[in-house]
Amino acid sequence: MGDAAAALREAARKLSDISDSPRLDAELLMAHALQMERSQLLLNLPGLEAPLEFSALVERRQRSEPVAHIIGRKEFWGLDFRVTSDVLIPRPDSELLIEEAVRLFASAHPQRIADLGTGSGALLLAALHEFPESRGLAMDASAAALQVAHENADALGLADRARFLLLDWTSADWASALGSGFDLVLANPPYISTGTRLSADVASFEPHRALFAGAEGLDDYRIIIPALGKLLSPRGIAMLEIGFDQAKPVSQLASDSGYHVELKKDFGGNDRLLVLRH
């Protein structure tokens, strides 16, 4: 196809209309096509030729397909996760849950961790990576998503400390099936209202079941929060990711269930995380 540097410039130009990070997208696609890490690509760029398949990858991105789906992977908390269209792509904002967990459990690591709606397994596996003495149990209503999480646990060498359960929190007595005595409960549930218009890369390629939660985006919080009493140990902490405009209603749900609530903002200054304690 010719000089890789020139191909990257042209790809970034083509992607500028559909991406907030066209150059990064182009570099990740080129690295994937060349079967190397992005750092290797940048280091050796002057002497590289663009492979023929690169243009096809760029065309897929031009049709709004997420880069993570095209290359089949996404970095989260410095770890490499396999992703498919069956799971949400892990977002940098969700790393706030792990950051806060590391801070709050600095002196005494959680012995048992639960992850509600695990998807790719990113939250649970990142937590287990940080807490080498912990064991985790993750649930998801999608068997396909759990298969991805299983594969990530194996690839990261964490399968011996992670269990995955096919379980839907809309089913009766789901919390009892999950168990009790968790020192840390992590959850990034669906929280988008059904009337919200999403970008094409999300609306067309990511699983709607993991995105939408009723007219107010609160349906799943109304199920999860009342059940936390069965899940948490006496000194346990729950961390719930929320939408940028949901701090007040979700905090009220938690307060009504008897929890002390602490709000944390993400890297962009948006309300993103609620920390719940008994």
Buried (B, 14 or more C-beta within 10 A) or exposed (E): BEBBBEBBEBBBEBBBEBBEEBBBBBBBBBBBBBEBEBEEBEEEBEEBEBBEEBBEBBEBBBEBBBBBBBBEBBBBBEBEBBBBEBBBBBBEBBBBBBBBBBEBBEEEBBBBBBBBBBBBBBBBBBBBBBBEEBBBBBBBBBEEBBBBBBBBBEBBEBBEBBBBBEBEBEEEEBBEEBBBEBBBBBBBBBBBBEEEEEEEBBEEBBBEBBBBBBEBBBBBBBBBBBBBBBBBBEEBBBBBBBBBEBBEBBBEBBEEBEBEBBBBBBEEEEBBBBBBBB
